Amino acid sequence: MSLQIFALEGIGEIRAGDDLADLIIAAADGRLRDGDVLAVTSKIVSKAEDRFVEAADREQAITEETVRMVASRPTPGGTVRIVENRLGIIAAAAGVDNSNVPVGTVLLLPLDPDRSARTIVSAVRDRLGIAVGVVVTDTLGRAWRVGQTDAAIGVAGMTEVLDLRGERDEYGQEMNVTVTAVADEIAAAADLVKGKATGCPVAVVRGLGDLVDREDPAETRTARSLLRATDEDMFHTGAAESWSAGYAAALRDHGIEP
């Protein structure tokens, strides 16, 4: 098995209303093949979908996109808020972006990244007659690791997770917990060639054709399936927030209002 990943150059600045599939096909210049996976940076999806909002204060935009506060910490550069946003994604600043956008505006994440991915998949398949998958990517932090990496926030036309539970390893032992987030792995790998400041927001991942659907993209393929259910989340809030909630609950158990 071999894997090839290359960025598409020449896509240029994206404006509201742009047809991303057309731009990707033009940038690929005949290089797309059946079974390829396209890793598409969410920022260009948001720009094409006109997800700009006027915001003199980015903090207000973050507040409006927040569904639940997970953790908040003061830092020398300002208060960092880790929140759950409208898409169910837990991220710093709710995914609100103020880089590479006009002054006085911020850019929100796509309204429905899975639908955005399906639109690109369908258009590429219709125009080129090949089966491709699409992963819409965004940069996220990790609770237990330093630094950020790209992850999938939208998926279409391909398997998003490989559930290997029940299969046997090379020693014949049954695997009980192995569920591989292949869409996230593709997003992270593609970021190595896309970069953050190279002007290459789309990468082609080749060699994973077995993951690509041969039928029309189904709505059952979603990045939402990568989000852990609340009742399974062992780290629902930050350490300080969890301690405060537990302390308040203990006081109430003793008839004391915190």
C-alpha positions, 0 to 999 in steps of 0.5 A: 500500500502506498499513499501520495499527497499533493497540494493544488496550486493556483486556486487563488483568493476565494470570493462569495459565490465561487464554485469550488468544484470548478476551481478545484478541477481547474487547479488539478488540470487533469490530475484527478483520478477515480478514488482520490480524496480531496482535503479542502480547508474550511476557510475557502468553503466559508468564503465561498458560502459568504460566511463573513459577518461584520464584527468590530469585536471578535469576542462578541462573534465567539459568544454568538457562536457558542452553545456551551462553555467548556473552559476559559483561561486568562492568558497574556494574550487575552482570555482563551475560550474553549467552547462547543459551537453550533456544529457540536465541535469543541474548539478555541474561539468557536472556530471564529476566524479573523485572519486573512479576512477584510478588516472589521469582519470575521469568518464563521465556519460553514453552516453545514460542512457535511452538506458543503462536502457533498456539494463538491463531491457531486459536482466533481463526479458529475463533471469528471465522471470519477468517484472522489471523497471530500474531507472539509478540514479545520485546525483544532487543538488536542486536550492531551497534546501540545499544538494543533492539527487539522481534523475533519469537520465535513465528510462526503463520498467516503468512509469517515471511520473504520470500525475494526471492533470484532476483527482479529489482529495478527495474533488472532486476538479480537479487537474490542475498542479499535475505531480509526478516525480515518477522516481526521487522519486524512485531514492531518496528513493533508495539512503537511502539504497544504500548510497554513500560509502557502496559498494552497487550500486543497490537497489530493490524497491518493491511495485510499480508494477503498474508502471512497463510495462508488455510489452517489454521496449519501447523507449518512456519511458525516463528520458529525459521527466523529463527535463523541456523544455527551454521555460518553464524554469523560472530559465534558468541561475543563478541570477548574470548571469541573471542580467548581461545579462539583464544589457547588453541588456538594454545597447544595447537598448540604443545603447551602446555596453557593 
